[in-house]
Amino acid sequence: MKLKSFIIDRLYFIFYTVLLVSLLIIAYALAVLEAGNHISISNIFYLIILTLFMLLLFLAADYIRHYRFLNQLARMKQEPSLSFEYIEAFRAPLSNEQKLWMELFQQMNKVTIGQLQEQIKQKEKYELLIHQWVHQMKTPVSVISLLIQEGNRTFSNGPMKDYLKEIEEENDRFRRGLEIILHGARLQRFSEDVKSERVDLINLVKQVINEEKKQFIKRFIYPKLDTVLENLYVHSDRKWLHFAISQVVFNALKYSRQEEHDSITFNIVEKESEIFLRITDQGIGIVPHDIKRVFDPFFTGENGRVQQESTGMGLYLVKEIVNRLGHGVTIQSTVSEGTTVEFLFKTNTIHER
């Protein structure tokens, strides 16, 4: 604690002492004059000096007594991650006022810890409910897919074929929604659900393209893999990275011009210690005032108003996942020309946050 701050806090006591000594000097002077004697300036000066000495002695003793306690308070204020446990480790209070404050802090600590524990329990129950619900919903989704396959074999043409196609589209949309919910819930425990491994990026991109084969065919869009390499390894988590790339690819499919024989290009290059994966579509693009917010949660923008099923969570999860894996992701777009999402891999470790 600075001496200036200490003196300011004791101004009321200093003022009281000066006032008291002044009154004593006045009383002494009146008494001497009433007795018909001469006022001794030396006595008054001696009284002032003695008072100042005693006052300074008291203030010095009080400052030394409180210095460690107040200095510890000042250090606590500068702590970036101050916790109640730190406060409980505080040195013993020196006065009843300090003791009362410490007891108040401890009482607040107990109440806050109790509230946090209750919130954690409620959050864990909610996460468990989400996981159970998603896994239960996966079963009917799989059953519907099997029934659609059986129906396609039975009804090769006619109106029933069209109905099955519509059901398949809705079922696929539901499946993707479940994946977003599940990965959003798992993101809360990312460090417990991440596995650091060498991932063949080119092989992973080919896998994602193959999984979206029906979407490419249905929309008359053609994937183009642009790379001179056969294999290229990055240090990441295959499952999380697969989901992130899949989300970007589906967005590219969804916002591409349908049935116009456009393409989506997957460009993979290695420059020194950095690896780039660029996914470029020839779609409707993103307006400039939306581009800075596409990674915000629940943000759909102008394109989301066109595509009513947009949740605004896909790119948000992509950004969160990629950041936690220790990679980078950026997006560039031109209206009516297309969008490029770039993944950057430049680290040898992943951030398990």
Buried (B, 14 or more C-beta within 10 A) or exposed (E): BEEEEBEEEBEEEEEEBBEEBEEEBEEBEEEBEEEEEEEEEEEBEEBBEEBEEEBEEEBEEBBEEBEEBBEBBEEEEEEEEEEBEEBEEBEEBBEEEBEEBBEEBBEEBEEEEEEEEEEEEEEEEEBEEBBEBBEEBBEEEEEBBEBBEEBBEEBEEEEEEEEBBEBBEEBBEBBBBBBBBBBBBBBEEBEEBBEBBEBBBBEBBBBBBEEBEEBBEBBEBEBEEEBEEEEBBBBBBBBBBBBBBBBBBBBBBBBBBEEEEBBBBBBBBBEEEEBBBBBBBBBBBBEEEBBEEBBBEEBBBEBBEEEEEBBBBBBBBBBBBBBBBBBBBEBBBEEEEBBBBBBBBBBEEBEBE
